[in-house]
């Protein structure tokens, strides 16, 4: 029995070792590169473009000929002819227009793929940043837990004969235990942020987990020092690069082609038939020869007017939608711009406040050791310091989120635009 247990233990340890995830630390640029090259959903989306390309060839198709044979058997052949031939339907003025519609739909599919790629980059940046935020909260709580641990030691070092010794001990111990509980909660948040980051990457590498190279926001100074051009320039970029506008333009292009296609439905289609006919008046006296037949598919009973009117209505609606979105986009960019700079100011001010509070806390901690202030007062100062540091991280988070929201509406990375 003992040998069996040992064998199972060794097997479990070996299996766990094989299944253990490898932690790979990467920076934000590398994360984007990995997502674009390995993201499973993105690879799937690329097939939509291939499908749209095939639709162009489908739209350019020719109608197949129809072969037929009309054969008579018996005495009836002496007064009637038998026939063998082919019927060829010919579309007039439709195939080229239909191909242009498919080409316009291909252009839209290409724009949509570019939009997905761009949004994937923003999603990766967002998920990467969320890890840094979670780690920053965790490090902040680690600092607080260590501080209360030190306060507990100071309280324990007091003389038992001092007033409120036992109460101060209980308060310090309870507060320290409370901070350890909060530390566990924030550790779970870090793990959750890392898992979400890997879900965004979606690279289908089961034994690998990606993490950030930075341990906190403080390790990435670039994130904290983003600058923007003026609002007018941002508006110009948005009107040029915004993907919703591009897709709206593609929809208008498709609608224009559909109007043309609806109008071309009125053009009659041509039917050509030719073949060989033969007839026997007697056994030794056959009649035979070729024949040609032509015909038109005339739109007499139905003139396609509803299709034409519907295509025009859709075109007009899409034009209004584009104008409306442009107006909304201008105000959205203005809102993103103002929000970014106001949050950046708050971030900078909150950083100065918590630095000042840190100095106060250091001074008052020494005062407590000298019995110059009460423990409750010192704990109140620490709680205030914690609040200000938490507010600073919150403002950093809101400031960067505002930046990402602006990038989503711009449709381009302002750092890579040469005019900037």
FIFIPA-944218 format. One record per residue (C-alpha): x, y, z. Coordinates in nm, 2 decimals. Layout:
<X=X&Y=Y&Z=Z> $
...
# end
This chain:
<X=0.00&Y=0.00&Z=0.00> $
<X=0.28&Y=0.23&Z=0.09> $
<X=0.46&Y=0.17&Z=-0.24> $
<X=0.14&Y=0.24&Z=-0.43> $
<X=0.09&Y=0.57&Z=-0.26> $
<X=0.45&Y=0.67&Z=-0.33> $
<X=0.41&Y=0.57&Z=-0.70> $
<X=0.10&Y=0.78&Z=-0.73> $
<X=0.27&Y=1.08&Z=-0.56> $
<X=0.56&Y=1.06&Z=-0.80> $
<X=0.32&Y=1.03&Z=-1.10> $
<X=0.12&Y=1.33&Z=-0.98> $
<X=0.44&Y=1.54&Z=-0.94> $
<X=0.56&Y=1.44&Z=-1.28> $
<X=0.23&Y=1.51&Z=-1.44> $
<X=0.20&Y=1.85&Z=-1.27> $
<X=0.55&Y=1.93&Z=-1.38> $
<X=0.46&Y=1.86&Z=-1.74> $
<X=0.14&Y=2.06&Z=-1.72> $
<X=0.30&Y=2.36&Z=-1.54> $
<X=0.27&Y=2.69&Z=-1.73> $
<X=0.57&Y=2.88&Z=-1.84> $
<X=0.55&Y=3.24&Z=-1.75> $
<X=0.69&Y=3.47&Z=-2.02> $
<X=0.72&Y=3.84&Z=-1.94> $
<X=0.68&Y=4.07&Z=-2.24> $
<X=0.64&Y=4.44&Z=-2.30> $
<X=0.34&Y=4.61&Z=-2.46> $
<X=0.48&Y=4.62&Z=-2.81> $
<X=0.58&Y=4.25&Z=-2.80> $
<X=0.23&Y=4.17&Z=-2.68> $
<X=0.07&Y=4.35&Z=-2.98> $
<X=0.31&Y=4.17&Z=-3.21> $
<X=0.21&Y=3.83&Z=-3.06> $
<X=-0.16&Y=3.91&Z=-3.08> $
<X=-0.14&Y=4.01&Z=-3.45> $
<X=0.06&Y=3.70&Z=-3.55> $
<X=-0.11&Y=3.43&Z=-3.33> $
<X=-0.46&Y=3.55&Z=-3.22> $
<X=-0.70&Y=3.28&Z=-3.32> $
<X=-1.00&Y=3.50&Z=-3.38> $
<X=-0.80&Y=3.74&Z=-3.59> $
<X=-0.68&Y=3.45&Z=-3.81> $
<X=-1.04&Y=3.35&Z=-3.84> $
<X=-1.15&Y=3.70&Z=-3.95> $
<X=-0.90&Y=3.69&Z=-4.23> $
<X=-1.11&Y=3.42&Z=-4.40> $
<X=-1.39&Y=3.68&Z=-4.44> $
<X=-1.17&Y=3.87&Z=-4.68> $
<X=-1.09&Y=3.55&Z=-4.88> $
<X=-1.47&Y=3.48&Z=-4.90> $
<X=-1.53&Y=3.83&Z=-5.03> $
<X=-1.26&Y=3.78&Z=-5.29> $
<X=-1.43&Y=3.46&Z=-5.41> $
<X=-1.76&Y=3.65&Z=-5.43> $
<X=-1.61&Y=3.88&Z=-5.69> $
<X=-1.54&Y=3.57&Z=-5.91> $
<X=-1.89&Y=3.44&Z=-5.84> $
<X=-2.05&Y=3.77&Z=-5.94> $
<X=-1.85&Y=3.76&Z=-6.27> $
<X=-1.99&Y=3.42&Z=-6.36> $
<X=-2.13&Y=3.34&Z=-6.71> $
<X=-2.46&Y=3.14&Z=-6.74> $
<X=-2.41&Y=2.78&Z=-6.86> $
<X=-2.55&Y=2.67&Z=-7.19> $
<X=-2.84&Y=2.43&Z=-7.20> $
<X=-2.81&Y=2.13&Z=-7.43> $
<X=-3.12&Y=1.95&Z=-7.56> $
<X=-3.23&Y=1.68&Z=-7.80> $
<X=-3.58&Y=1.64&Z=-7.95> $
<X=-3.59&Y=1.30&Z=-8.11> $
<X=-3.89&Y=1.14&Z=-8.29> $
<X=-3.93&Y=0.77&Z=-8.33> $
<X=-4.15&Y=0.58&Z=-8.57> $
<X=-4.37&Y=0.69&Z=-8.87> $
<X=-4.41&Y=1.04&Z=-8.71> $
<X=-4.06&Y=1.12&Z=-8.84> $
<X=-4.19&Y=1.13&Z=-9.19> $
<X=-4.38&Y=1.45&Z=-9.13> $
<X=-4.20&Y=1.61&Z=-8.83> $
<X=-3.84&Y=1.69&Z=-8.76> $
<X=-3.61&Y=1.58&Z=-8.48> $
<X=-3.37&Y=1.84&Z=-8.33> $
<X=-3.05&Y=1.85&Z=-8.13> $
<X=-2.88&Y=2.17&Z=-8.02> $
<X=-2.79&Y=2.42&Z=-7.75> $
<X=-2.96&Y=2.72&Z=-7.58> $
<X=-2.72&Y=2.99&Z=-7.46> $
<X=-2.86&Y=3.26&Z=-7.22> $
<X=-2.67&Y=3.59&Z=-7.25> $
<X=-2.70&Y=3.86&Z=-6.98> $
<X=-2.69&Y=4.22&Z=-7.12> $
<X=-2.53&Y=4.49&Z=-6.90> $
<X=-2.56&Y=4.30&Z=-6.57> $
<X=-2.25&Y=4.10&Z=-6.51> $
<X=-2.00&Y=4.39&Z=-6.50> $
<X=-2.23&Y=4.59&Z=-6.26> $
<X=-2.27&Y=4.28&Z=-6.04> $
<X=-1.90&Y=4.24&Z=-6.02> $
<X=-1.86&Y=4.60&Z=-5.91> $
<X=-2.10&Y=4.54&Z=-5.63> $
<X=-1.89&Y=4.24&Z=-5.52> $
<X=-1.57&Y=4.45&Z=-5.54> $
<X=-1.72&Y=4.72&Z=-5.32> $
<X=-1.82&Y=4.45&Z=-5.07> $
<X=-1.47&Y=4.32&Z=-5.08> $
<X=-1.34&Y=4.67&Z=-5.00> $
<X=-1.57&Y=4.69&Z=-4.70> $
<X=-1.46&Y=4.34&Z=-4.58> $
<X=-1.10&Y=4.47&Z=-4.60> $
<X=-1.19&Y=4.78&Z=-4.40> $
<X=-1.36&Y=4.57&Z=-4.14> $
<X=-1.06&Y=4.34&Z=-4.10> $
<X=-0.83&Y=4.65&Z=-4.06> $
<X=-1.08&Y=4.77&Z=-3.79> $
<X=-1.06&Y=4.44&Z=-3.61> $
<X=-0.68&Y=4.45&Z=-3.62> $
<X=-0.67&Y=4.80&Z=-3.49> $
<X=-0.92&Y=4.73&Z=-3.21> $
<X=-0.72&Y=4.42&Z=-3.12> $
<X=-0.42&Y=4.64&Z=-3.06> $
<X=-0.62&Y=4.87&Z=-2.84> $
<X=-0.76&Y=4.57&Z=-2.65> $
<X=-0.41&Y=4.44&Z=-2.59> $
<X=-0.29&Y=4.78&Z=-2.47> $
<X=-0.59&Y=4.80&Z=-2.23> $
<X=-0.55&Y=4.45&Z=-2.09> $
<X=-0.17&Y=4.51&Z=-2.05> $
<X=-0.24&Y=4.83&Z=-1.86> $
<X=-0.50&Y=4.66&Z=-1.64> $
<X=-0.23&Y=4.42&Z=-1.51> $
<X=-0.01&Y=4.72&Z=-1.42> $
<X=-0.29&Y=4.88&Z=-1.24> $
<X=-0.38&Y=4.56&Z=-1.05> $
<X=-0.01&Y=4.52&Z=-0.96> $
<X=0.01&Y=4.88&Z=-0.84> $
<X=-0.28&Y=4.83&Z=-0.61> $
<X=-0.12&Y=4.51&Z=-0.48> $
<X=0.21&Y=4.68&Z=-0.42> $
<X=0.04&Y=4.96&Z=-0.24> $
<X=-0.14&Y=4.72&Z=-0.01> $
<X=0.19&Y=4.54&Z=0.05> $
<X=0.34&Y=4.86&Z=0.17> $
<X=0.04&Y=4.92&Z=0.39> $
<X=0.05&Y=4.57&Z=0.54> $
<X=0.42&Y=4.61&Z=0.62> $
<X=0.35&Y=4.95&Z=0.77> $
<X=0.08&Y=4.81&Z=1.00> $
<X=0.31&Y=4.51&Z=1.09> $
<X=0.57&Y=4.77&Z=1.20> $
<X=0.30&Y=4.96&Z=1.39> $
<X=0.21&Y=4.64&Z=1.57> $
<X=0.57&Y=4.58&Z=1.67> $
<X=0.58&Y=4.94&Z=1.80> $
<X=0.26&Y=4.88&Z=2.00> $
<X=0.40&Y=4.56&Z=2.14> $
<X=0.72&Y=4.75&Z=2.24> $
<X=0.53&Y=4.99&Z=2.45> $
<X=0.52&Y=4.94&Z=2.83> $
<X=0.23&Y=4.74&Z=2.95> $
<X=0.17&Y=5.01&Z=3.22> $
<X=0.10&Y=5.27&Z=2.96> $
<X=-0.27&Y=5.39&Z=2.92> $
<X=-0.47&Y=5.20&Z=2.66> $
<X=-0.19&Y=4.95&Z=2.60> $
<X=-0.42&Y=4.66&Z=2.55> $
<X=-0.66&Y=4.85&Z=2.33> $
<X=-0.38&Y=4.98&Z=2.11> $
<X=-0.25&Y=4.63&Z=2.07> $
<X=-0.59&Y=4.49&Z=1.97> $
<X=-0.64&Y=4.77&Z=1.72> $
<X=-0.30&Y=4.73&Z=1.56> $
<X=-0.34&Y=4.36&Z=1.54> $
<X=-0.69&Y=4.37&Z=1.40> $
<X=-0.59&Y=4.64&Z=1.14> $
<X=-0.29&Y=4.43&Z=1.04> $
<X=-0.50&Y=4.12&Z=0.99> $
<X=-0.75&Y=4.32&Z=0.79> $
<X=-0.48&Y=4.44&Z=0.56> $
<X=-0.36&Y=4.08&Z=0.50> $
<X=-0.71&Y=3.99&Z=0.39> $
<X=-0.72&Y=4.29&Z=0.15> $
<X=-0.38&Y=4.18&Z=0.02> $
<X=-0.52&Y=3.83&Z=-0.07> $
<X=-0.81&Y=4.00&Z=-0.26> $
<X=-0.58&Y=4.22&Z=-0.46> $
<X=-0.36&Y=3.92&Z=-0.54> $
<X=-0.67&Y=3.76&Z=-0.69> $
<X=-0.72&Y=4.08&Z=-0.90> $
<X=-0.37&Y=4.05&Z=-1.03> $
<X=-0.42&Y=3.69&Z=-1.13> $
<X=-0.76&Y=3.78&Z=-1.29> $
<X=-0.60&Y=4.06&Z=-1.49> $
<X=-0.32&Y=3.83&Z=-1.62> $
<X=-0.58&Y=3.57&Z=-1.72> $
<X=-0.78&Y=3.84&Z=-1.91> $
<X=-0.47&Y=3.96&Z=-2.08> $
<X=-0.40&Y=3.60&Z=-2.21> $
<X=-0.76&Y=3.57&Z=-2.32> $
<X=-0.73&Y=3.89&Z=-2.52> $
<X=-0.41&Y=3.75&Z=-2.68> $
<X=-0.59&Y=3.42&Z=-2.75> $
<X=-0.29&Y=3.25&Z=-2.90> $
<X=-0.39&Y=2.89&Z=-2.81> $
<X=-0.06&Y=2.81&Z=-2.62> $
<X=-0.19&Y=2.61&Z=-2.33> $
<X=0.14&Y=2.57&Z=-2.15> $
<X=0.24&Y=2.94&Z=-2.17> $
<X=0.11&Y=3.24&Z=-1.98> $
<X=0.22&Y=3.59&Z=-2.07> $
<X=0.28&Y=3.86&Z=-1.81> $
<X=0.41&Y=4.22&Z=-1.81> $
<X=0.78&Y=4.30&Z=-1.78> $
<X=0.69&Y=4.59&Z=-1.54> $
<X=0.60&Y=4.53&Z=-1.18> $
<X=0.38&Y=4.84&Z=-1.15> $
<X=0.28&Y=5.16&Z=-1.33> $
<X=0.59&Y=5.33&Z=-1.19> $
<X=0.81&Y=5.11&Z=-1.40> $
<X=0.66&Y=5.24&Z=-1.72> $
<X=0.73&Y=5.61&Z=-1.74> $
<X=0.61&Y=5.63&Z=-2.10> $
<X=0.25&Y=5.56&Z=-2.00> $
<X=0.26&Y=5.85&Z=-1.75> $
<X=0.39&Y=6.11&Z=-2.00> $
<X=0.16&Y=6.10&Z=-2.30> $
<X=0.11&Y=6.42&Z=-2.49> $
<X=-0.15&Y=6.51&Z=-2.76> $
<X=-0.16&Y=6.75&Z=-3.05> $
<X=-0.42&Y=7.02&Z=-3.05> $
<X=-0.79&Y=6.93&Z=-3.08> $
<X=-0.82&Y=7.06&Z=-3.44> $
<X=-0.55&Y=6.82&Z=-3.56> $
<X=-0.71&Y=6.53&Z=-3.37> $
<X=-1.04&Y=6.61&Z=-3.54> $
<X=-0.87&Y=6.61&Z=-3.88> $
<X=-0.72&Y=6.27&Z=-3.81> $
<X=-1.05&Y=6.13&Z=-3.69> $
<X=-1.24&Y=6.24&Z=-4.00> $
<X=-0.96&Y=6.08&Z=-4.21> $
<X=-0.89&Y=5.76&Z=-4.03> $
<X=-1.20&Y=5.67&Z=-3.82> $
<X=-1.30&Y=5.32&Z=-3.91> $
<X=-1.68&Y=5.37&Z=-3.87> $
<X=-1.66&Y=5.65&Z=-4.12> $
<X=-1.46&Y=5.44&Z=-4.36> $
<X=-1.71&Y=5.16&Z=-4.33> $
<X=-1.99&Y=5.41&Z=-4.38> $
<X=-1.82&Y=5.53&Z=-4.70> $
<X=-1.79&Y=5.17&Z=-4.81> $
<X=-2.16&Y=5.11&Z=-4.75> $
<X=-2.25&Y=5.42&Z=-4.96> $
<X=-2.02&Y=5.29&Z=-5.24> $
<X=-2.20&Y=4.95&Z=-5.22> $
<X=-2.54&Y=5.12&Z=-5.22> $
<X=-2.45&Y=5.33&Z=-5.53> $
<X=-2.35&Y=5.01&Z=-5.71> $
<X=-2.68&Y=4.84&Z=-5.61> $
<X=-2.87&Y=5.13&Z=-5.75> $
<X=-2.69&Y=5.08&Z=-6.08> $
<X=-2.75&Y=4.70&Z=-6.06> $
<X=-3.12&Y=4.75&Z=-6.00> $
<X=-3.14&Y=4.98&Z=-6.30> $
<X=-2.96&Y=4.73&Z=-6.52> $
<X=-3.22&Y=4.46&Z=-6.44> $
<X=-3.45&Y=4.64&Z=-6.69> $
<X=-3.22&Y=4.56&Z=-6.98> $
<X=-3.36&Y=4.25&Z=-7.16> $
<X=-3.16&Y=3.93&Z=-7.15> $
<X=-3.08&Y=3.76&Z=-7.48> $
<X=-3.13&Y=3.40&Z=-7.56> $
<X=-2.94&Y=3.23&Z=-7.85> $
<X=-3.01&Y=2.88&Z=-7.97> $
<X=-2.87&Y=2.68&Z=-8.25> $
<X=-2.87&Y=2.32&Z=-8.36> $
<X=-2.94&Y=2.05&Z=-8.62> $
<X=-3.28&Y=1.94&Z=-8.74> $
<X=-3.36&Y=1.64&Z=-8.96> $
<X=-3.67&Y=1.48&Z=-9.10> $
<X=-3.74&Y=1.17&Z=-9.32> $
<X=-4.00&Y=1.20&Z=-9.59> $
<X=-3.91&Y=0.84&Z=-9.70> $
<X=-3.64&Y=0.59&Z=-9.63> $
<X=-3.43&Y=0.73&Z=-9.92> $
<X=-3.54&Y=1.09&Z=-9.91> $
<X=-3.43&Y=1.27&Z=-9.58> $
<X=-3.46&Y=1.64&Z=-9.51> $
<X=-3.19&Y=1.79&Z=-9.28> $
<X=-3.01&Y=2.12&Z=-9.19> $
<X=-2.91&Y=2.36&Z=-8.92> $
<X=-3.12&Y=2.63&Z=-8.75> $
<X=-3.07&Y=2.94&Z=-8.53> $
<X=-3.32&Y=3.08&Z=-8.28> $
<X=-3.30&Y=3.41&Z=-8.09> $
<X=-3.52&Y=3.55&Z=-7.81> $
<X=-3.55&Y=3.83&Z=-7.55> $
<X=-3.65&Y=3.82&Z=-7.18> $
<X=-3.85&Y=4.14&Z=-7.18> $
<X=-3.95&Y=4.30&Z=-6.84> $
<X=-4.31&Y=4.38&Z=-6.95> $
<X=-4.52&Y=4.26&Z=-6.65> $
<X=-4.26&Y=4.35&Z=-6.39> $
<X=-4.03&Y=4.65&Z=-6.46> $
<X=-3.81&Y=4.63&Z=-6.14> $
<X=-3.92&Y=4.98&Z=-6.03> $
<X=-3.96&Y=4.88&Z=-5.66> $
<X=-3.60&Y=4.74&Z=-5.65> $
<X=-3.47&Y=5.07&Z=-5.80> $
<X=-3.67&Y=5.28&Z=-5.55> $
<X=-3.56&Y=5.07&Z=-5.26> $
<X=-3.19&Y=5.09&Z=-5.36> $
<X=-3.22&Y=5.47&Z=-5.38> $
<X=-3.38&Y=5.49&Z=-5.04> $
<X=-3.11&Y=5.28&Z=-4.89> $
<X=-2.85&Y=5.51&Z=-5.05> $
<X=-3.01&Y=5.83&Z=-4.91> $
<X=-3.04&Y=5.67&Z=-4.57> $
<X=-2.67&Y=5.58&Z=-4.56> $
<X=-2.57&Y=5.93&Z=-4.67> $
<X=-2.77&Y=6.08&Z=-4.38> $
<X=-2.61&Y=5.82&Z=-4.14> $
<X=-2.26&Y=5.93&Z=-4.25> $
<X=-2.33&Y=6.30&Z=-4.20> $
<X=-2.49&Y=6.23&Z=-3.86> $
<X=-2.19&Y=6.02&Z=-3.75> $
<X=-1.94&Y=6.28&Z=-3.85> $
<X=-2.12&Y=6.54&Z=-3.63> $
<X=-2.12&Y=6.29&Z=-3.34> $
<X=-1.76&Y=6.21&Z=-3.40> $
<X=-1.65&Y=6.57&Z=-3.37> $
<X=-1.81&Y=6.61&Z=-3.03> $
<X=-1.68&Y=6.27&Z=-2.92> $
<X=-1.32&Y=6.37&Z=-3.00> $
<X=-1.37&Y=6.70&Z=-2.82> $
<X=-1.50&Y=6.51&Z=-2.51> $
<X=-1.21&Y=6.26&Z=-2.52> $
<X=-0.96&Y=6.54&Z=-2.56> $
<X=-1.09&Y=6.75&Z=-2.27> $
<X=-1.13&Y=6.45&Z=-2.05> $
<X=-0.78&Y=6.33&Z=-2.12> $
<X=-0.61&Y=6.66&Z=-2.02> $
<X=-0.83&Y=6.72&Z=-1.71> $
<X=-0.76&Y=6.37&Z=-1.58> $
<X=-0.39&Y=6.42&Z=-1.65> $
<X=-0.39&Y=6.73&Z=-1.44> $
<X=-0.57&Y=6.54&Z=-1.16> $
<X=-0.31&Y=6.26&Z=-1.19> $
<X=-0.02&Y=6.51&Z=-1.15> $
<X=-0.19&Y=6.69&Z=-0.86> $
<X=-0.27&Y=6.36&Z=-0.68> $
<X=0.09&Y=6.25&Z=-0.72> $
<X=0.21&Y=6.56&Z=-0.54> $
<X=-0.05&Y=6.52&Z=-0.26> $
<X=0.04&Y=6.17&Z=-0.18> $
<X=0.41&Y=6.25&Z=-0.18> $
<X=0.35&Y=6.53&Z=0.07> $
<X=0.13&Y=6.29&Z=0.28> $
<X=0.41&Y=6.03&Z=0.27> $
<X=0.64&Y=6.29&Z=0.44> $
<X=0.38&Y=6.36&Z=0.70> $
<X=0.33&Y=5.99&Z=0.77> $
<X=0.71&Y=5.95&Z=0.82> $
<X=0.72&Y=6.24&Z=1.07> $
<X=0.41&Y=6.12&Z=1.26> $
<X=0.54&Y=5.76&Z=1.29> $
<X=0.84&Y=5.89&Z=1.47> $
<X=0.62&Y=6.10&Z=1.69> $
<X=0.42&Y=5.79&Z=1.79> $
<X=0.74&Y=5.61&Z=1.89> $
<X=0.81&Y=5.90&Z=2.12> $
<X=0.45&Y=5.89&Z=2.26> $
<X=0.38&Y=6.24&Z=2.12> $
<X=0.06&Y=6.13&Z=1.94> $
<X=-0.20&Y=5.85&Z=1.99> $
<X=-0.21&Y=5.53&Z=1.78> $
<X=-0.56&Y=5.63&Z=1.65> $
<X=-0.42&Y=5.95&Z=1.51> $
<X=-0.14&Y=5.78&Z=1.35> $
<X=-0.37&Y=5.52&Z=1.19> $
<X=-0.59&Y=5.80&Z=1.07> $
<X=-0.29&Y=5.96&Z=0.89> $
<X=-0.20&Y=5.62&Z=0.73> $
<X=-0.56&Y=5.57&Z=0.61> $
<X=-0.55&Y=5.92&Z=0.46> $
<X=-0.22&Y=5.84&Z=0.29> $
<X=-0.36&Y=5.51&Z=0.16> $
<X=-0.66&Y=5.70&Z=0.02> $
<X=-0.45&Y=5.95&Z=-0.16> $
<X=-0.23&Y=5.69&Z=-0.31> $
<X=-0.53&Y=5.49&Z=-0.42> $
<X=-0.68&Y=5.80&Z=-0.58> $
<X=-0.35&Y=5.86&Z=-0.76> $
<X=-0.37&Y=5.51&Z=-0.92> $
<X=-0.73&Y=5.57&Z=-1.00> $
<X=-0.65&Y=5.89&Z=-1.18> $
<X=-0.37&Y=5.72&Z=-1.37> $
<X=-0.61&Y=5.45&Z=-1.47> $
<X=-0.88&Y=5.70&Z=-1.59> $
<X=-0.63&Y=5.91&Z=-1.77> $
<X=-0.49&Y=5.62&Z=-1.97> $
<X=-0.84&Y=5.48&Z=-2.04> $
<X=-0.93&Y=5.82&Z=-2.18> $
<X=-0.63&Y=5.80&Z=-2.41> $
<X=-0.73&Y=5.45&Z=-2.53> $
<X=-1.08&Y=5.57&Z=-2.59> $
<X=-0.95&Y=5.86&Z=-2.80> $
<X=-0.73&Y=5.62&Z=-3.00> $
<X=-1.04&Y=5.40&Z=-3.07> $
<X=-1.23&Y=5.70&Z=-3.22> $
<X=-0.92&Y=5.83&Z=-3.41> $
<X=-0.86&Y=5.51&Z=-3.59> $
<X=-0.48&Y=5.56&Z=-3.59> $
<X=-0.19&Y=5.57&Z=-3.35> $
<X=-0.10&Y=5.93&Z=-3.32> $
<X=0.26&Y=5.83&Z=-3.25> $
<X=0.30&Y=5.68&Z=-3.59> $
<X=0.14&Y=5.97&Z=-3.79> $
<X=0.43&Y=6.15&Z=-3.96> $
<X=0.26&Y=6.49&Z=-3.95> $
<X=0.28&Y=6.49&Z=-3.57> $
# end
